[in-house]
Amino acid sequence: MKVVDCKEFISDCYKLSPTALISPMRDGKLACPSYEWLEGPFSEFVRDNMQHYVTEKFDCDDFALKTVVLGTEALNATDSLIGCGHSIGIAYAFINGELNGVRDGNHATNIVRLDDGRVVFYEPQNQKIEFAEPVVENGTVKPYFFFL
């Protein structure tokens, strides 16, 4: 995993959505996972440790929050978070079309900075991954708040 200064992830988010609000960072340095880890071992860990959708009780924002916690658990288990946090955050966005199996409307999902510098939207409800830049540029996704 590549470790970066949190300011790099903040900069990535502002490039995606210059008017979005961004929370204060949880950590000063962040371990950035590979796409392969996110798609493989981490997605399996999420599937094995996530509860089922319950309207207004455990819905998109709860999935996104729990995924941040699962990121910490998964990375701590591999000793990947020595002196740093991780780059799995939450994005609140308006979807105009479809993103990772979710259609039209306001939605909370995860945003992840990868070790190669790219940023993806990670959908914890089905473990689908979409590169952020193209879907923001074409207007499918309009992020308005990032919790990093």
C-alpha positions as CSV (number, residue, x, y, z in Angstrom):
1,M,0.0,0.0,0.0
2,K,1.2,3.5,-0.8
3,V,1.0,6.0,2.0
4,V,0.2,9.6,1.0
5,D,-0.4,12.9,2.8
6,C,-4.1,13.5,3.4
7,K,-3.9,16.7,1.4
8,E,-3.5,14.7,-1.7
9,F,-6.9,13.0,-1.2
10,I,-8.5,16.4,-0.4
11,S,-7.0,17.8,-3.6
12,D,-8.4,14.8,-5.5
13,C,-11.9,15.5,-4.1
14,Y,-11.8,19.2,-5.0
15,K,-10.7,18.3,-8.5
16,L,-13.8,16.1,-8.8
17,S,-16.2,18.6,-7.3
18,P,-14.8,22.1,-6.5
19,T,-17.9,23.2,-4.7
20,A,-18.3,20.1,-2.5
21,L,-17.9,20.3,1.3
22,I,-15.1,18.2,2.7
23,S,-14.9,17.1,6.3
24,P,-11.8,17.6,8.4
25,M,-9.5,14.6,7.8
26,R,-9.5,11.8,10.2
27,D,-5.8,11.2,9.8
28,G,-2.8,13.1,8.4
29,K,-1.4,10.2,6.4
30,L,-3.4,7.6,4.5
31,A,-2.7,4.1,3.3
32,C,-4.1,3.8,-0.3
33,P,-5.1,0.3,-1.4
34,S,-4.7,-1.3,-4.8
35,Y,-7.7,-1.8,-7.1
36,E,-7.0,-5.5,-6.8
37,W,-7.2,-5.5,-3.0
38,L,-10.4,-3.4,-3.1
39,E,-12.1,-5.6,-5.6
40,G,-10.8,-8.9,-4.1
41,P,-10.0,-9.4,-0.4
42,F,-11.7,-6.3,0.8
43,S,-14.9,-6.8,-1.1
44,E,-15.1,-10.4,0.3
45,F,-14.5,-9.0,3.8
46,V,-17.3,-6.5,3.3
47,R,-19.7,-9.2,2.0
48,D,-18.9,-11.4,5.0
49,N,-19.3,-8.6,7.6
50,M,-22.2,-6.5,6.3
51,Q,-25.8,-6.7,7.4
52,H,-28.7,-6.6,5.0
53,Y,-30.5,-3.4,3.8
54,V,-33.3,-2.2,6.0
55,T,-35.1,1.0,4.9
56,E,-34.3,4.0,7.1
57,K,-32.5,1.7,9.7
58,F,-29.6,0.4,7.7
59,D,-29.5,2.0,4.3
60,C,-27.0,3.7,2.1
61,D,-25.4,6.0,4.6
62,D,-25.1,3.2,7.2
63,F,-23.5,0.9,4.6
64,A,-21.0,3.6,3.7
65,L,-20.2,4.3,7.4
66,K,-19.7,0.6,8.2
67,T,-17.4,0.2,5.2
68,V,-15.1,2.9,6.6
69,V,-15.0,0.9,9.9
70,L,-14.4,-2.4,8.0
71,G,-11.6,-0.7,6.1
72,T,-9.9,0.0,9.4
73,E,-10.5,-3.5,10.6
74,A,-9.2,-5.1,7.4
75,L,-6.1,-3.0,7.2
76,N,-5.3,-3.3,10.9
77,A,-5.5,-7.1,10.5
78,T,-2.7,-7.0,7.9
79,D,-0.6,-4.4,9.8
80,S,-1.1,-2.0,6.9
81,L,-1.9,1.0,9.1
82,I,1.3,1.6,10.9
83,G,1.4,5.3,11.7
84,C,-1.4,6.2,9.3
85,G,-5.1,5.9,8.5
86,H,-6.7,4.7,5.3
87,S,-8.2,6.3,2.2
88,I,-11.7,4.8,2.3
89,G,-14.1,7.7,2.9
90,I,-17.7,8.6,2.2
91,A,-19.2,10.6,-0.7
92,Y,-22.7,12.0,-0.7
93,A,-23.8,12.7,-4.2
94,F,-26.7,13.2,-6.5
95,I,-26.9,10.4,-9.1
96,N,-28.4,11.3,-12.5
97,G,-28.6,8.0,-14.2
98,E,-26.8,5.0,-12.7
99,L,-23.7,4.5,-10.5
100,N,-22.7,1.0,-9.4
101,G,-26.2,-0.3,-9.7
102,V,-27.8,2.6,-7.9
103,R,-30.2,4.8,-9.9
104,D,-31.2,8.5,-9.8
105,G,-31.3,10.5,-6.6
106,N,-29.3,11.4,-3.5
107,H,-27.0,8.6,-2.3
108,A,-24.2,7.9,0.1
109,T,-21.4,5.6,-1.1
110,N,-17.7,5.2,-0.5
111,I,-14.9,7.0,-2.2
112,V,-11.4,5.5,-2.2
113,R,-8.1,6.9,-3.3
114,L,-6.1,4.0,-4.8
115,D,-2.3,3.5,-4.6
116,D,-1.9,4.6,-8.3
117,G,-3.6,8.0,-7.5
118,R,-6.9,7.2,-9.1
119,V,-10.1,7.7,-7.2
120,V,-13.1,5.3,-7.3
121,F,-16.6,5.2,-6.0
122,Y,-17.1,1.9,-4.1
123,E,-20.6,0.7,-3.6
124,P,-20.7,-1.3,-0.3
125,Q,-24.2,-2.8,-1.0
126,N,-22.9,-4.8,-4.0
127,Q,-19.1,-4.2,-4.0
128,K,-19.2,-2.6,-7.4
129,I,-16.4,-0.1,-8.3
130,E,-16.5,2.8,-10.7
131,F,-13.7,5.2,-11.5
132,A,-14.8,8.6,-10.3
133,E,-13.5,11.1,-12.9
134,P,-15.4,9.9,-15.9
135,V,-18.8,9.7,-14.1
136,V,-18.4,13.1,-12.5
137,E,-17.2,14.7,-15.8
138,N,-20.2,13.3,-17.8
139,G,-22.6,14.5,-15.1
140,T,-23.8,11.1,-13.9
141,V,-22.5,11.8,-10.4
142,K,-22.5,15.2,-8.7
143,P,-20.7,14.9,-5.3
144,Y,-21.7,17.5,-2.7
145,F,-20.1,16.2,0.5
146,F,-17.0,14.1,1.2
147,F,-16.3,12.6,4.6
148,L,-12.6,11.7,4.6
